[in-house]
């Protein structure tokens, strides 16, 4: 558990450092100097604030290191993030956006979430970690209508649990033409991807590839679905969220 009485935080931090360092090496990722110390501080703040903000149900140090930190940073092997303008849609506790920023500091990161308490946590987190980011407290379908947000990003990422056709309508409008949306999914998401192909095309995009990876230290395989923006998203999208949920973009 996070910071339980009687638990030596140095031991907890040692767990985070060892797992993240070894896992990154397994993934073929070169962490920048000081990255493990930042992940240690990240874990500590999650523990301090998680009970009040409902950030994550995962609290064990080893599980946080693997299922949050390593799962997130694996994305840097799926796509070139260097110097990219990145939007994390529905960022929550900062996964994957903040973890990717720690791993690839050159990105220009924006964190979007509809919950004010989570945005407050993300702002505090980045201040504690000494990293720069922008914060948007809004629903994705509203933010996508803003001139300073729509069509402005090189990469959008989302770890949300919504189906891919729903995520595409929420995330693709933010991309510039030539940009990429990465949706983090489980291994058995091929049917979900097939169901989303009409939405992908309708929204001005095309599927590029899927990057499958195993989280080091586990037998868990995840899939990063990469979707490329090839033309402007029609002005009528995204619709209101209730409408998107009720009637996802599918062939008539």
Secondary structure, DSSP 4 states (H G I P E B T S, - for coil): -TT-TT--HHHHHHHHHHHHHHHHHHHT--PPTTHHHHHHHHHHHHHHHHHHHT--S--SHHHIIIIIIIHHHGGGGTS--TT-EEEEET-TTTTTHHHHHHH-TTSEEEEEES-HHHHHHHHHHHHHHT---EEEES-HHHHTTSTTTTT-EEEEEE---S-HHHHHHHHGGGEEEEEEEEEEEETT-HHHHHHHHHHHHHTTEEEEEEEEEEPTTSS-EEEEEEEEE-SPPPTT-S--HHHHHHS-S---
